[in-house]
Amino acid sequence: MKLVVLACLAAVAVAAPQFGRQFAPETRPDYRHIAIIRDNRQDNGDGNFNYDFETENGIIMNAVGTPGSKGQSNIQGSYRFPLPDGTVAEVRYVADENGYVAESPLIPTPHPLPAHAIEQIRIAEEQRAQGIVWDQYGFRVNRK
């Protein structure tokens, strides 16, 4: 029994995350500190706040927050960062009682639905409007 417990403890020790120096700056030759060249923050203490900052490598972030109708913070903001090809990516966002919505040309959009899928959705909407209900197996539950 002691051998089993000892084996389990050894297995847990070996499987534990090995946080070490692999993320330390001296282990990454390409690492360098990036200076913050602008950092403005204001918090009024009543749920209203704003901040913006910029780093020397071109990252820019800003946000404005206001109290929301359901106790949450409503936040509007944006962030920009340089891409490896030299262009700049920008994302604008709103986070409020309706959720989080981000807008950017970088965010992929779904492909348009094929015609047969649109037709199936139309049929389902008609059936729903008629009060037709289906069970989880695809059988009609009610007959009118």
C-alpha positions as CSV (number, residue, x, y, z in Angstrom):
1,M,0.0,0.0,0.0
2,K,2.8,2.4,0.9
3,L,4.4,1.7,-2.5
4,V,1.2,2.6,-4.3
5,V,0.9,5.9,-2.4
6,L,4.6,6.6,-3.1
7,A,4.1,5.9,-6.8
8,C,1.1,8.2,-6.9
9,L,2.9,11.0,-5.2
10,A,5.8,10.6,-7.6
11,A,3.4,10.7,-10.6
12,V,1.8,13.8,-9.3
13,A,5.2,15.5,-8.8
14,V,6.3,14.6,-12.3
15,A,3.0,15.7,-13.9
16,A,3.0,19.1,-12.1
17,P,3.5,22.2,-14.2
18,Q,7.2,22.9,-14.6
19,F,7.3,26.7,-14.1
20,G,10.8,27.7,-14.3
21,R,13.1,30.1,-16.0
22,Q,11.8,29.3,-19.6
23,F,9.9,32.6,-19.6
24,A,12.6,34.7,-18.1
25,P,14.1,37.5,-20.2
26,E,17.6,36.1,-20.1
27,T,16.4,32.9,-21.7
28,R,14.9,34.7,-24.7
29,P,17.5,36.4,-26.9
30,D,14.8,38.4,-28.7
31,Y,13.3,39.8,-25.5
32,R,13.6,43.4,-24.6
33,H,11.6,45.7,-22.4
34,I,9.1,47.9,-24.2
35,A,8.7,51.4,-22.8
36,I,5.3,52.9,-22.0
37,I,5.3,56.3,-23.6
38,R,1.8,57.4,-22.6
39,D,-0.4,56.2,-19.7
40,N,-3.4,58.3,-18.8
41,R,-5.9,56.9,-16.3
42,Q,-8.9,58.5,-14.6
43,D,-11.4,56.8,-12.3
44,N,-14.1,59.0,-10.8
45,G,-15.1,56.3,-8.3
46,D,-18.7,56.3,-9.5
47,G,-18.3,53.8,-12.3
48,N,-17.1,56.3,-14.8
49,F,-13.5,55.9,-15.9
50,N,-11.2,56.2,-18.9
51,Y,-7.7,55.2,-19.8
52,D,-5.4,55.2,-22.7
53,F,-1.8,54.1,-23.2
54,E,0.8,53.7,-25.9
55,T,3.9,51.7,-26.0
56,E,7.1,52.5,-28.0
57,N,6.4,49.5,-30.3
58,G,3.1,50.9,-31.5
59,I,0.5,49.3,-29.3
60,I,-2.3,51.8,-28.4
61,M,-5.3,51.1,-26.2
62,N,-8.0,53.3,-24.9
63,A,-11.4,52.8,-23.2
64,V,-14.2,54.8,-21.6
65,G,-16.4,53.2,-19.0
66,T,-19.8,54.2,-17.6
67,P,-22.2,52.6,-15.2
68,G,-24.6,50.2,-16.9
69,S,-28.3,49.8,-16.4
70,K,-28.0,46.4,-14.8
71,G,-25.0,47.2,-12.5
72,Q,-22.3,46.3,-15.0
73,S,-19.7,48.6,-16.6
74,N,-20.4,49.7,-20.1
75,I,-17.1,50.1,-22.0
76,Q,-16.3,51.4,-25.4
77,G,-12.8,51.3,-26.6
78,S,-10.2,50.3,-29.2
79,Y,-6.8,48.8,-29.4
80,R,-4.2,48.9,-32.2
81,F,-1.0,46.9,-32.7
82,P,1.5,46.5,-35.5
83,L,1.5,43.3,-37.5
84,P,4.6,41.5,-38.7
85,D,4.0,42.8,-42.3
86,G,4.2,46.4,-41.1
87,T,0.4,47.1,-41.3
88,V,-1.5,48.1,-38.2
89,A,-4.4,46.1,-36.8
90,E,-7.2,47.9,-35.1
91,V,-10.2,46.5,-33.1
92,R,-13.0,48.7,-31.8
93,Y,-15.4,47.2,-29.2
94,V,-18.4,47.8,-27.1
95,A,-19.1,45.8,-23.9
96,D,-22.5,46.5,-22.3
97,E,-25.6,44.7,-21.1
98,N,-26.0,43.3,-24.6
99,G,-22.6,41.6,-24.5
100,Y,-19.3,42.2,-26.2
101,V,-19.2,43.3,-29.8
102,A,-15.9,43.8,-31.6
103,E,-15.5,45.3,-35.1
104,S,-12.4,44.9,-37.2
105,P,-11.5,43.9,-40.7
106,L,-9.3,41.2,-39.0
107,I,-12.3,39.4,-37.5
108,P,-13.4,36.6,-39.9
109,T,-16.9,36.5,-41.1
110,P,-18.8,33.4,-41.8
111,H,-19.4,32.2,-45.4
112,P,-22.9,32.8,-46.7
113,L,-25.3,29.9,-46.2
114,P,-26.0,27.8,-49.3
115,A,-29.5,28.1,-50.8
116,H,-30.7,24.7,-49.5
117,A,-29.8,25.7,-45.9
118,I,-31.7,29.0,-46.3
119,E,-34.7,27.1,-47.6
120,Q,-34.6,24.7,-44.6
121,I,-34.5,27.6,-42.2
122,R,-37.5,29.2,-44.0
123,I,-39.5,26.0,-43.7
124,A,-38.6,25.6,-40.0
125,E,-39.7,29.2,-39.3
126,E,-43.0,28.5,-41.1
127,Q,-43.5,25.4,-39.0
128,R,-42.7,27.3,-35.8
129,A,-45.2,30.0,-36.7
130,Q,-47.8,27.3,-37.3
131,G,-47.1,25.9,-33.8
132,I,-45.6,22.7,-35.0
133,V,-43.2,21.2,-32.3
134,W,-40.6,18.4,-32.8
135,D,-39.0,16.2,-30.1
136,Q,-35.2,15.6,-29.8
137,Y,-35.5,12.6,-32.2
138,G,-37.1,14.6,-35.0
139,F,-40.6,13.3,-34.5
140,R,-43.5,15.7,-34.5
141,V,-45.0,16.1,-31.0
142,N,-48.2,17.9,-31.8
143,R,-50.8,17.3,-34.5
144,K,-53.1,20.1,-35.5
